[in-house]
Amino acid sequence: MARPNLVFVFADQMRFNAAGFAGTPGMRTPHLDRLASQSVNCTNAVAGVPVCTPWRACMLTGQYPLTHGLFMNDARLPTDRPTFGTVLKEAGYRTGYVGKWHLDGRNRGGWTPPGPRRQGFDFWAVGNCSHDYMKSLYYRDDPTPLYWEGYDAIAQTDLFLEFLKDAGSAPFAGFLSWGPPHNPYGAVPDRYRSLYDPAALYIPPNCPNPNREDIRGYYAHVSALDEQVGRILAALEAQGKLDETVFVFTSDHGDMLGSQGEQRKQRPWEESIHVPLLIRTPGGQGRAEPCLINAWDLMPTLLSFLGLSVPGTCQGLDLSAALRGASFARPTATLAACLVAFSEFRGPEWRAARTETHTYVRSRQGPWLLYDNVLDPFQQTNLVNRPEATEVQHLLDAELDGLLARFGDRFEDPDELCARFGYTRDPKGGHLGYIHQLGVEA
């Protein structure tokens, strides 16, 4: 029997509840809602390090950031270990990657030449990092700068559909990485903005001072992506490939969007670390699955779904048995972390144990946050060091210690950590000193 194809589609900065199927009233996401009804809806998917480059490196290697070395944006992914792309290519898959990469170093405007830095992907239409959605830079197989025509998520989907329909007997594995709904929230076509009335938007109870125009634009971006998901599903169905394909939809991290009075990502709250994850397998049987699954678990889990061996370099868990509904010793907790605070979040650095029911967070100064996510889904009551939470805090302290030991994370001082990896940070923003130089290798 032929191996299944893989379609792996992911947004940038889409939080877990930003869709109709996830319970946000008024969201216009009919295609994602349909996909969710046919998928394993992983209701406890966690972005282990909720910022762009680290998550992408974790997803592609199955490793923790202290292993692959990318715990800040704009570092370059090493080429000395198996990745999702290289394993798929070696197994005979036709591989392709379209959209945002953000794994090839400090030059956000640079070209990634054919070869090992493409990490096993042959079909290539990629920009290292840009959020100019109406004039978005990308490259193919030479250093000529190209620009997506119009709103880039639509143009990227157009080309991704070309990759999917390319004739051939080999199974395909295509990755499509969209920039939205990451800010700028207003950079979205009016036809999607018109779907939402700012005065009628759902505002969660933990969002004290909502910017309704930002939220409107964010939802509009999500609706635009939803339309592209529908186009991909329709194309696969028309080709008779949908039930020969494992279809994944997820995001690299979330967006606070005013919840807890905070913005963007890198924070330890649900809106930052909790992401959507839909996995449609051939046959399309839908159900909710509460098993914890993290960024580094995606590669081993999906390789197993495809019938491929998992490299020994992977630190993530193969959770395919749990996602198939089989009896399985499920993880009791998973790790989330900010190893170095930079740019839009300047601290404190933190580590968290996320269970199916709780979130417990420590900073370097000690216990910081503890929430019961079942009784308090909007995380409005911090239980840390409260007498009534003594027992659960003690248990979660031990869970967190075990996770840190598993990944060799000593909760180092961020300056010592950067020095150990040879990273020099910008003194103002705390980030790696990125540049934007067109047509030059990244």
C-alpha positions as a printed NumPy array, in Angstrom:
array([[  0.   ,   0.   ,   0.   ],
       [  1.31 ,   3.458,  -0.914],
       [  2.263,   5.723,   1.933],
       [ -0.089,   8.647,   2.652],
       [  0.753,  12.122,   1.424],
       [  1.311,  14.917,   3.921],
       [ -0.044,  18.459,   3.762],
       [  1.206,  20.573,   6.675],
       [ -0.328,  24.057,   6.75 ],
       [  0.43 ,  26.543,   9.497],
       [ -0.398,  30.101,  10.408],
       [  1.813,  32.544,  12.282],
       [  0.529,  33.815,  15.631],
       [ -2.938,  32.196,  15.565],
       [ -4.104,  31.42 ,  19.071],
       [ -6.033,  28.268,  19.964],
       [ -9.531,  29.757,  20.12 ],
       [ -9.465,  31.991,  17.022],
       [-11.954,  29.908,  15.034],
       [-15.587,  28.952,  15.15 ],
       [-14.854,  25.298,  15.991],
       [-12.816,  26.481,  18.994],
       [-15.773,  28.326,  20.501],
       [-15.237,  32.015,  19.718],
       [-18.648,  33.475,  18.855],
       [-18.957,  35.252,  15.526],
       [-15.814,  33.827,  13.907],
       [-16.257,  33.179,  10.17 ],
       [-14.234,  29.993,   9.65 ],
       [-16.523,  27.52 ,   7.812],
       [-13.691,  25.563,   6.176],
       [-11.707,  25.138,   9.386],
       [-14.93 ,  24.179,  11.156],
       [-15.553,  21.491,   8.528],
       [-11.937,  20.326,   8.779],
       [-12.264,  20.105,  12.573],
       [-15.358,  17.911,  12.201],
       [-13.263,  15.45 ,  10.154],
       [-10.038,  15.655,  12.196],
       [ -8.463,  14.73 ,  15.452],
       [ -8.844,  18.091,  17.172],
       [ -5.905,  18.247,  19.574],
       [ -7.373,  20.436,  22.29 ],
       [ -4.143,  20.638,  24.318],
       [ -1.578,  21.52 ,  21.643],
       [  1.244,  23.621,  23.081],
       [  3.833,  25.871,  21.446],
       [  6.809,  24.867,  23.585],
       [  8.713,  28.105,  22.94 ],
       [  6.016,  30.507,  21.728],
       [  7.954,  32.587,  19.214],
       [  8.681,  32.062,  15.534],
       [ 12.179,  30.665,  14.92 ],
       [ 12.349,  28.369,  17.972],
       [  8.962,  26.757,  17.263],
       [  9.835,  26.142,  13.606],
       [ 13.148,  24.561,  14.551],
       [ 11.417,  22.345,  17.132],
       [  8.809,  21.266,  14.602],
       [ 11.383,  20.429,  11.921],
       [ 13.873,  18.592,  14.148],
       [ 11.748,  17.07 ,  16.919],
       [ 14.226,  18.605,  19.372],
       [ 14.2  ,  21.015,  22.307],
       [ 15.784,  24.462,  21.678],
       [ 18.792,  23.756,  23.875],
       [ 19.529,  20.805,  21.571],
       [ 19.07 ,  22.431,  18.165],
       [ 20.286,  25.791,  19.516],
       [ 17.537,  28.1  ,  18.204],
       [ 15.914,  29.67 ,  21.257],
       [ 15.693,  33.18 ,  19.743],
       [ 14.542,  34.545,  16.415],
       [ 17.002,  34.889,  13.498],
       [ 19.392,  32.085,  14.379],
       [ 20.253,  29.552,  11.653],
       [ 19.113,  25.939,  11.856],
       [ 22.096,  23.525,  11.729],
       [ 22.341,  21.095,   8.816],
       [ 23.969,  18.261,  10.769],
       [ 20.844,  16.389,  11.912],
       [ 17.759,  14.748,  10.394],
       [ 14.793,  17.04 ,   9.85 ],
       [ 11.213,  16.484,   8.828],
       [ 12.17 ,  17.439,   5.265],
       [ 15.291,  15.29 ,   4.971],
       [ 13.54 ,  12.207,   6.371],
       [ 10.615,  12.622,   3.98 ],
       [ 12.913,  13.158,   0.999],
       [ 15.025,  10.12 ,   1.842],
       [ 11.809,   8.079,   2.088],
       [ 10.954,   8.991,  -1.504],
       [  8.54 ,  11.844,  -0.921],
       [  8.31 ,  14.779,  -3.313],
       [  8.947,  17.615,  -0.85 ],
       [  7.943,  21.26 ,  -1.034],
       [  7.914,  24.351,   1.154],
       [  6.059,  27.595,   0.383],
       [  5.885,  30.767,   2.459],
       [  7.737,  32.018,   5.517],
       [ 10.882,  30.185,   6.691],
       [ 12.672,  32.247,   9.409],
       [ 15.293,  29.553,   9.985],
       [ 18.249,  30.791,   7.935],
       [ 19.971,  33.38 ,  10.05 ],
       [ 20.103,  37.109,  10.516],
       [ 19.402,  38.295,   6.96 ],
       [ 15.611,  38.415,   6.828],
       [ 15.747,  39.562,   3.209],
       [ 18.245,  36.922,   2.131],
       [ 18.132,  34.01 ,  -0.283],
       [ 18.533,  30.415,   0.859],
       [ 20.373,  28.609,  -1.965],
       [ 19.548,  25.046,  -3.033],
       [ 21.33 ,  22.613,  -0.761],
       [ 21.419,  21.504,   2.844],
       [ 20.096,  24.771,   4.329],
       [ 16.749,  23.982,   2.694],
       [ 16.543,  21.007,   5.057],
       [ 15.301,  18.469,   2.493],
       [ 12.733,  20.587,   0.637],
       [ 13.106,  20.569,  -3.151],
       [ 10.16 ,  22.655,  -4.398],
       [ 10.945,  26.029,  -2.86 ],
       [  9.156,  29.413,  -2.841],
       [ 10.259,  31.008,   0.391],
       [ 11.026,  34.279,   2.167],
       [ 13.113,  34.084,   5.31 ],
       [ 10.99 ,  36.621,   7.231],
       [  8.554,  39.333,   6.161],
       [  5.19 ,  40.592,   7.355],
       [  4.532,  43.01 ,   4.509],
       [  1.532,  41.037,   3.327],
       [  0.826,  43.22 ,   0.296],
       [  4.422,  43.199,  -0.98 ],
       [  5.905,  40.057,   0.451],
       [  9.412,  38.999,  -0.58 ],
       [ 10.326,  35.462,  -1.602],
       [ 12.853,  33.503,  -3.665],
       [ 12.905,  30.408,  -5.82 ],
       [ 16.151,  28.762,  -6.992],
       [ 18.24 ,  31.851,  -7.762],
       [ 18.91 ,  35.08 ,  -5.834],
       [ 16.421,  37.176,  -7.829],
       [ 14.022,  38.864,  -5.371],
       [ 10.381,  38.052,  -6.157],
       [  7.176,  39.395,  -4.64 ],
       [  3.841,  37.686,  -4.121],
       [  1.102,  39.439,  -6.063],
       [ -1.509,  40.969,  -3.771],
       [ -2.276,  39.507,  -0.358],
       [  0.497,  36.977,   0.066],
       [ -1.485,  34.174,   1.722],
       [ -3.656,  33.886,  -1.398],
       [ -0.696,  33.967,  -3.799],
       [  1.215,  31.447,  -1.697],
       [ -1.768,  29.12 ,  -1.757],
       [ -1.954,  29.475,  -5.552],
       [  1.604,  28.19 ,  -5.893],
       [  1.132,  25.531,  -3.24 ],
       [ -1.793,  24.163,  -5.27 ],
       [  0.542,  23.933,  -8.274],
       [  2.919,  21.837,  -6.196],
       [  0.084,  19.536,  -5.098],
       [ -1.165,  18.824,  -8.616],
       [  2.278,  18.165, -10.125],
       [  2.045,  14.747, -11.74 ],
       [  4.1  ,  11.882, -10.407],
       [  3.776,   8.53 ,  -8.724],
       [  5.724,   9.456,  -5.579],
       [  3.818,  10.573,  -2.486],
       [  4.098,  14.275,  -1.742],
       [  4.809,  16.209,   1.432],
       [  4.03 ,  19.909,   1.192],
       [  4.511,  22.538,   3.919],
       [  2.705,  25.885,   3.584],
       [  3.65 ,  28.627,   6.043],
       [  1.45 ,  31.747,   6.085],
       [  2.461,  35.029,   7.739],
       [ -1.015,  36.113,   9.007],
       [ -2.73 ,  36.583,  11.404],
       [  0.523,  38.015,  12.832],
       [  0.409,  41.814,  12.988],
       [  0.074,  44.19 ,  11.114],
       [ -3.593,  43.449,  11.703],
       [ -4.816,  46.031,   9.198],
       [ -2.892,  44.585,   6.233],
       [ -5.774,  42.428,   5.01 ],
       [ -8.157,  42.861,   2.052],
       [-11.357,  44.766,   2.807],
       [-13.591,  41.85 ,   1.85 ],
       [-12.398,  39.996,   4.924],
       [-12.485,  43.034,   7.215],
       [-16.089,  43.643,   6.175],
       [-17.048,  40.311,   7.74 ],
       [-16.619,  41.816,  11.201],
       [-18.298,  44.761,  12.914],
       [-15.916,  46.173,  15.542],
       [-18.817,  47.   ,  17.855],
       [-20.137,  43.424,  17.744],
       [-16.859,  41.545,  18.28 ],
       [-16.614,  38.927,  20.989],
       [-14.231,  40.194,  23.687],
       [-13.044,  37.589,  26.208],
       [-13.439,  38.453,  29.903],
       [ -9.665,  38.601,  30.479],
       [ -9.206,  41.405,  27.919],
       [ -9.615,  44.627,  29.94 ],
       [ -8.916,  47.246,  27.259],
       [ -9.61 ,  45.714,  23.852],
       [ -8.378,  47.347,  20.675],
       [-11.378,  46.48 ,  18.546],
       [ -9.717,  47.452,  15.271],
       [ -6.774,  45.17 ,  15.995],
       [ -9.112,  42.313,  16.912],
       [-11.205,  42.954,  13.799],
       [ -8.101,  42.79 ,  11.599],
       [ -6.871,  39.656,  13.374],
       [-10.183,  37.88 ,  12.832],
       [-10.201,  39.068,   9.211],
       [ -6.764,  37.525,   8.642],
       [ -8.033,  34.247,  10.114],
       [-11.051,  34.294,   7.789],
       [ -8.717,  34.867,   4.841],
       [ -6.653,  31.845,   5.861],
       [ -9.823,  29.831,   6.37 ],
       [-10.748,  30.484,   2.731],
       [ -7.319,  29.192,   1.639],
       [ -7.757,  26.028,   3.707],
       [-11.02 ,  25.488,   1.838],
       [ -9.257,  25.873,  -1.501],
       [ -6.613,  23.279,  -0.563],
       [ -9.178,  20.784,   0.699],
       [-11.283,  21.255,  -2.443],
       [ -8.244,  20.729,  -4.678],
       [ -7.251,  17.525,  -2.885],
       [-10.827,  16.281,  -3.089],
       [-11.029,  17.065,  -6.81 ],
       [ -7.795,  15.154,  -7.401],
       [ -9.039,  12.162,  -5.431],
       [ -6.155,  12.712,  -2.983],
       [ -7.924,  13.895,   0.162],
       [ -8.364,  10.417,   1.614],
       [ -4.805,   9.523,   0.688],
       [ -3.418,  12.452,   2.67 ],
       [ -2.641,  13.346,   6.27 ],
       [ -3.724,  16.998,   6.479],
       [ -2.406,  19.114,   9.359],
       [ -3.419,  22.638,  10.343],
       [ -1.716,  24.441,  13.212],
       [  0.147,  27.614,  14.241],
       [  3.612,  28.368,  15.58 ],
       [  2.274,  30.276,  18.61 ],
       [ -0.6  ,  32.474,  19.663],
       [ -1.247,  36.169,  20.269],
       [ -2.29 ,  37.763,  23.554],
       [ -4.24 ,  40.457,  21.637],
       [ -4.999,  42.35 ,  24.846],
       [ -5.788,  39.37 ,  27.08 ],
       [ -4.214,  39.787,  30.531],
       [ -3.462,  43.352,  29.333],
       [ -0.643,  41.868,  27.198],
       [  0.204,  41.806,  23.502],
       [  1.89 ,  39.368,  21.092],
       [  3.661,  36.156,  22.168],
       [  6.482,  34.769,  24.371],
       [  4.158,  35.053,  27.369],
       [  3.157,  32.029,  29.479],
       [ -0.625,  32.511,  29.247],
       [ -2.951,  30.348,  27.155],
       [ -3.416,  32.902,  24.378],
       [  0.347,  32.711,  23.728],
       [  1.233,  29.039,  24.3  ],
       [ -1.981,  27.203,  23.326],
       [ -2.421,  26.699,  19.568],
       [ -4.912,  25.006,  17.248],
       [ -3.929,  21.592,  15.911],
       [ -6.154,  19.628,  13.536],
       [ -4.915,  16.327,  12.077],
       [ -7.136,  14.817,   9.396],
       [ -6.158,  11.273,   8.545],
       [ -7.464,   9.24 ,   5.584],
       [-11.139,   8.595,   6.199],
       [-11.705,  11.845,   8.069],
       [-13.039,  10.614,  11.411],
       [-13.517,  13.617,  13.695],
       [-13.085,  13.696,  17.459],
       [-11.6  ,  15.834,  20.204],
       [ -8.344,  14.562,  21.725],
       [ -7.064,  16.071,  25.   ],
       [ -3.619,  14.405,  24.871],
       [ -0.867,  16.981,  25.37 ],
       [  1.196,  17.503,  22.229],
       [  4.077,  19.943,  21.784],
       [  6.051,  21.354,  18.859],
       [  8.836,  18.751,  19.192],
       [  6.251,  15.938,  19.216],
       [  4.925,  16.793,  15.735],
       [  7.758,  15.274,  13.69 ],
       [  7.852,  11.861,  15.427],
       [  4.057,  11.652,  15.63 ],
       [  3.438,  12.499,  11.98 ],
       [  6.295,  10.35 ,  10.691],
       [  4.658,   7.457,  12.5  ],
       [  1.318,   8.282,  10.864],
       [  3.101,   8.028,   7.506],
       [  4.643,   4.666,   8.365],
       [  8.19 ,   6.044,   8.599],
       [ 10.843,   5.394,  11.224],
       [ 11.494,   8.155,  13.73 ],
       [ 15.161,   9.257,  13.904],
       [ 16.887,   8.664,  17.204],
       [ 17.79 ,  12.353,  17.307],
       [ 14.153,  13.283,  18.05 ],
       [ 13.448,  14.23 ,  21.655],
       [  9.721,  14.581,  21.091],
       [  7.204,  11.835,  21.77 ],
       [  5.501,   9.686,  19.159],
       [  1.889,  10.304,  20.181],
       [  0.32 ,   8.642,  17.149],
       [ -1.215,   5.851,  19.247],
       [ -3.031,   8.346,  21.443],
       [ -4.214,  10.327,  18.444],
       [ -5.561,   7.122,  16.893],
       [ -7.557,   6.559,  20.077],
       [ -5.512,   3.585,  21.249],
       [ -4.641,   2.807,  24.838],
       [ -1.466,   4.735,  25.528],
       [  0.514,   6.07 ,  28.482],
       [ -0.123,   9.732,  27.788],
       [  2.214,  12.47 ,  29.004],
       [  1.081,  14.006,  32.272],
       [  2.69 ,  17.36 ,  31.477],
       [  4.536,  19.169,  28.715],
       [  7.042,  22.001,  28.843],
       [  6.681,  25.588,  27.675],
       [  9.448,  28.15 ,  28.052],
       [ 10.915,  31.531,  27.34 ],
       [ 14.649,  30.846,  27.499],
       [ 15.687,  34.382,  26.55 ],
       [ 13.333,  37.374,  26.595],
       [ 13.755,  39.717,  23.628],
       [ 12.06 ,  42.324,  21.434],
       [  8.355,  42.499,  22.305],
       [  8.791,  40.623,  25.597],
       [ 11.578,  41.647,  27.924],
       [ 11.054,  39.306,  30.794],
       [ 11.099,  37.652,  33.129],
       [ 12.323,  34.436,  31.525],
       [ 10.122,  31.523,  32.567],
       [  9.511,  27.786,  32.416],
       [  6.055,  26.192,  32.624],
       [  4.503,  22.779,  33.134],
       [  1.261,  22.578,  31.159],
       [ -1.033,  19.664,  32.004],
       [ -4.461,  18.812,  30.616],
       [ -5.965,  20.805,  33.493],
       [ -3.384,  23.299,  34.828],
       [ -0.611,  25.721,  33.939],
       [  2.219,  26.254,  36.424],
       [  4.955,  28.816,  35.723],
       [  8.248,  29.585,  37.424],
       [ 10.528,  32.516,  36.743],
       [ 14.142,  32.546,  37.9  ],
       [ 12.872,  34.227,  41.079],
       [ 10.519,  31.35 ,  41.901],
       [  6.851,  30.38 ,  41.461],
       [  5.003,  32.968,  39.361],
       [  1.672,  31.699,  38.008],
       [ -0.683,  28.8  ,  38.658],
       [ -4.048,  28.389,  36.949],
       [ -6.764,  25.789,  36.95 ],
       [ -7.626,  25.904,  33.255],
       [-10.805,  23.866,  33.703],
       [-12.435,  25.981,  36.404],
       [-10.755,  29.198,  35.241],
       [-10.36 ,  28.953,  31.429],
       [ -9.518,  32.645,  31.044],
       [ -6.831,  32.428,  33.758],
       [ -8.163,  35.229,  35.906],
       [ -7.227,  33.776,  39.313],
       [ -3.545,  33.136,  40.056],
       [ -3.388,  30.312,  42.618],
       [  0.364,  30.376,  43.153],
       [  1.333,  30.016,  46.834],
       [ -2.322,  29.955,  47.921],
       [ -3.068,  27.482,  50.752],
       [ -5.884,  25.795,  48.81 ],
       [ -3.462,  25.069,  45.923],
       [ -0.51 ,  23.803,  48.002],
       [ -0.853,  20.17 ,  46.945],
       [ -1.311,  20.815,  43.228],
       [  1.539,  23.333,  43.223],
       [  3.814,  20.771,  44.866],
       [  2.874,  18.163,  42.237],
       [  3.391,  20.584,  39.369],
       [  6.721,  21.715,  40.802],
       [  7.86 ,  18.099,  40.553],
       [  6.446,  17.792,  37.001],
       [  8.365,  20.876,  35.941],
       [ 11.589,  19.639,  37.508],
       [ 11.204,  16.369,  35.623],
       [ 10.621,  18.125,  32.284],
       [ 13.652,  20.375,  32.764],
       [ 15.809,  17.363,  33.637],
       [ 14.568,  15.461,  30.572],
       [ 15.668,  18.252,  28.237],
       [ 18.836,  19.226,  30.106],
       [ 17.492,  22.694,  30.869],
       [ 19.229,  24.189,  33.902],
       [ 17.218,  27.439,  33.695],
       [ 20.403,  29.365,  32.992],
       [ 20.823,  33.11 ,  33.148],
       [ 19.975,  34.35 ,  29.617],
       [ 23.301,  36.138,  29.17 ],
       [ 25.198,  32.981,  30.146],
       [ 23.02 ,  30.949,  27.786],
       [ 23.678,  33.287,  24.849],
       [ 27.395,  33.282,  25.582],
       [ 27.416,  29.475,  25.62 ],
       [ 25.893,  29.401,  22.116],
       [ 27.969,  32.31 ,  20.822],
       [ 25.022,  34.706,  20.345],
       [ 25.481,  38.471,  20.559],
       [ 22.324,  40.388,  21.416],
       [ 21.272,  43.901,  20.504],
       [ 21.612,  45.93 ,  23.737],
       [ 18.308,  47.761,  23.212],
       [ 15.957,  44.997,  22.101],
       [ 17.754,  41.963,  23.487],
       [ 17.371,  40.228,  20.097],
       [ 19.908,  38.909,  17.628],
       [ 21.022,  41.692,  15.299],
       [ 19.06 ,  40.908,  12.145],
       [ 19.396,  42.761,   8.832],
       [ 17.357,  42.94 ,   5.604],
       [ 19.54 ,  42.701,   2.518],
       [ 17.947,  41.561,  -0.753],
       [ 19.429,  38.905,  -2.986],
       [ 22.255,  38.02 ,  -0.616],
       [ 22.512,  34.582,   0.952],
       [ 20.791,  34.66 ,   4.314]])
